[in-house]
Amino acid sequence: MSERVRAWRFYLDDMIDFAERVLAYTQGFDQGTFETSGITYDATLRNLELIGEAATRVPESVRARFAEIPWRMIIATRNRLIHGYLGIDNDIVWSIVREEVPVLLDKLRVARASQVGEDS
């Protein structure tokens, strides 16, 4: 197995781990509690950033193979969070946490499971 193939699979694993953390950190929270939670809020944003950072490391050929994963949106979200373009909209962040991350996690798990035993 080549290092390049091995590396992108690790990035999928990282994305899964970061998404699981987002869900674990925010379990039982409502939006208001989340927004005022301090460390939980910061940790959640950081893990959303890391999901996007890992996505940038997945080769285009792999992204094309798993087109059901919204790669560009994930990366764009990371850029907005890191660079703070026009501030952070907590309504959007909460929507991502509650609606997008669970769906993304399922898609990432399917993509990762499809790679078990493959060399390319």
Number of C-alpha atoms within 10 A of each C-alpha: 8 8 8 11 15 12 14 18 18 15 18 20 16 17 24 21 15 23 25 15 16 24 16 11 17 20 11 9 11 11 16 11 13 20 16 10 14 11 11 16 17 13 16 23 19 17 20 26 22 21 25 24 20 20 24 18 13 19 13 12 9 14 16 11 10 15 10 12 19 14 18 13 11 22 20 14 20 24 15 15 20 16 11 11 10 8 9 14 12 13 12 11 20 17 12 16 19 17 11 15 21 16 12 19 19 14 17 20 14 12 18 15 10 10 11 9 7 8 9 10
